[in-house]
């Protein structure tokens, strides 16, 4: 009969720092993509927005859902 022992690695100080740094980089990247998405959508005219199913007053909400929740513009 063999015994196995599970090893739960202990995260050191650097593991926490790298994790926090990675989370901050992801958030920074998402903010940049959100801002660019809003700018790009605001450049479109109303007919182009209607083609993709976005109302002008809903641009920020649609961009947020797309960037942070992976939902497409069209439902």
Short mmCIF file of the C-alpha atoms (twelve columns), coordinates in Angstrom:
data_MODEL
# 
_entry.id   MODEL 
# 
loop_
_atom_site.group_PDB 
_atom_site.id 
_atom_site.type_symbol 
_atom_site.label_atom_id 
_atom_site.label_alt_id 
_atom_site.label_comp_id 
_atom_site.label_asym_id 
_atom_site.label_seq_id 
_atom_site.Cartn_x 
_atom_site.Cartn_y 
_atom_site.Cartn_z 
_atom_site.pdbx_PDB_model_num 
ATOM 1  C CA . UNK A 1  0.000   0.000  0.000   1 
ATOM 2  C CA . UNK A 2  1.472   3.319  -0.958  1 
ATOM 3  C CA . UNK A 3  0.766   6.542  0.775   1 
ATOM 4  C CA . UNK A 4  0.617   9.839  -0.986  1 
ATOM 5  C CA . UNK A 5  0.969   13.141 0.649   1 
ATOM 6  C CA . UNK A 6  -0.467  16.303 -0.786  1 
ATOM 7  C CA . UNK A 7  1.821   19.258 -0.612  1 
ATOM 8  C CA . UNK A 8  0.187   22.625 -0.285  1 
ATOM 9  C CA . UNK A 9  2.777   25.113 -1.367  1 
ATOM 10 C CA . UNK A 10 3.150   28.113 0.841   1 
ATOM 11 C CA . UNK A 11 3.146   31.351 -0.989  1 
ATOM 12 C CA . UNK A 12 5.944   33.617 -0.005  1 
ATOM 13 C CA . UNK A 13 6.110   37.376 -0.064  1 
ATOM 14 C CA . UNK A 14 7.118   37.462 -3.722  1 
ATOM 15 C CA . UNK A 15 4.194   35.249 -4.773  1 
ATOM 16 C CA . UNK A 16 1.767   37.797 -3.354  1 
ATOM 17 C CA . UNK A 17 3.608   40.699 -4.947  1 
ATOM 18 C CA . UNK A 18 3.657   39.062 -8.369  1 
ATOM 19 C CA . UNK A 19 -0.016  38.175 -8.058  1 
ATOM 20 C CA . UNK A 20 -0.922  41.762 -7.135  1 
ATOM 21 C CA . UNK A 21 1.231   43.085 -9.973  1 
ATOM 22 C CA . UNK A 22 -0.427  40.746 -12.468 1 
ATOM 23 C CA . UNK A 23 -3.899  41.780 -11.277 1 
ATOM 24 C CA . UNK A 24 -2.968  45.451 -11.609 1 
ATOM 25 C CA . UNK A 25 -1.614  44.902 -15.134 1 
ATOM 26 C CA . UNK A 26 -4.815  43.128 -16.176 1 
ATOM 27 C CA . UNK A 27 -6.945  45.941 -14.748 1 
ATOM 28 C CA . UNK A 28 -4.796  48.571 -16.473 1 
ATOM 29 C CA . UNK A 29 -5.116  46.689 -19.771 1 
ATOM 30 C CA . UNK A 30 -8.909  46.432 -19.378 1 
ATOM 31 C CA . UNK A 31 -9.210  50.165 -18.649 1 
ATOM 32 C CA . UNK A 32 -7.212  50.988 -21.779 1 
ATOM 33 C CA . UNK A 33 -9.365  48.680 -23.906 1 
ATOM 34 C CA . UNK A 34 -12.554 50.123 -22.358 1 
ATOM 35 C CA . UNK A 35 -11.439 53.701 -23.093 1 
ATOM 36 C CA . UNK A 36 -10.473 52.835 -26.662 1 
ATOM 37 C CA . UNK A 37 -13.751 51.004 -27.226 1 
ATOM 38 C CA . UNK A 38 -15.766 54.001 -25.989 1 
ATOM 39 C CA . UNK A 39 -13.757 56.404 -28.184 1 
ATOM 40 C CA . UNK A 40 -14.167 54.188 -31.245 1 
ATOM 41 C CA . UNK A 41 -17.909 53.761 -30.721 1 
ATOM 42 C CA . UNK A 42 -18.404 57.486 -30.158 1 
ATOM 43 C CA . UNK A 43 -16.793 58.155 -33.555 1 
ATOM 44 C CA . UNK A 44 -19.488 56.135 -35.332 1 
ATOM 45 C CA . UNK A 45 -22.607 57.829 -36.669 1 
ATOM 46 C CA . UNK A 46 -26.086 56.809 -35.519 1 
ATOM 47 C CA . UNK A 47 -26.712 54.554 -38.524 1 
ATOM 48 C CA . UNK A 48 -23.496 52.612 -37.928 1 
ATOM 49 C CA . UNK A 49 -24.345 52.267 -34.241 1 
ATOM 50 C CA . UNK A 50 -27.826 51.008 -35.155 1 
ATOM 51 C CA . UNK A 51 -26.210 48.406 -37.436 1 
ATOM 52 C CA . UNK A 52 -24.338 46.901 -34.487 1 
ATOM 53 C CA . UNK A 53 -27.290 47.300 -32.115 1 
ATOM 54 C CA . UNK A 54 -25.945 50.057 -29.874 1 
ATOM 55 C CA . UNK A 55 -27.783 53.237 -28.957 1 
ATOM 56 C CA . UNK A 56 -25.643 56.329 -28.492 1 
ATOM 57 C CA . UNK A 57 -26.677 56.753 -24.850 1 
ATOM 58 C CA . UNK A 58 -25.721 53.128 -24.144 1 
ATOM 59 C CA . UNK A 59 -22.155 53.256 -25.494 1 
ATOM 60 C CA . UNK A 60 -20.395 53.164 -22.127 1 
ATOM 61 C CA . UNK A 61 -22.625 50.375 -20.803 1 
ATOM 62 C CA . UNK A 62 -22.101 48.264 -23.929 1 
ATOM 63 C CA . UNK A 63 -18.339 48.869 -23.868 1 
ATOM 64 C CA . UNK A 64 -18.176 47.934 -20.175 1 
ATOM 65 C CA . UNK A 65 -20.156 44.728 -20.732 1 
ATOM 66 C CA . UNK A 66 -17.966 43.843 -23.685 1 
ATOM 67 C CA . UNK A 67 -14.631 44.473 -21.962 1 
ATOM 68 C CA . UNK A 68 -15.367 43.304 -18.416 1 
ATOM 69 C CA . UNK A 69 -18.045 40.642 -18.949 1 
ATOM 70 C CA . UNK A 70 -17.174 39.326 -22.441 1 
ATOM 71 C CA . UNK A 71 -20.625 40.114 -23.810 1 
ATOM 72 C CA . UNK A 72 -20.916 41.076 -27.462 1 
ATOM 73 C CA . UNK A 73 -22.636 44.271 -28.559 1 
ATOM 74 C CA . UNK A 74 -25.508 42.408 -30.155 1 
ATOM 75 C CA . UNK A 75 -27.702 40.387 -27.831 1 
# 
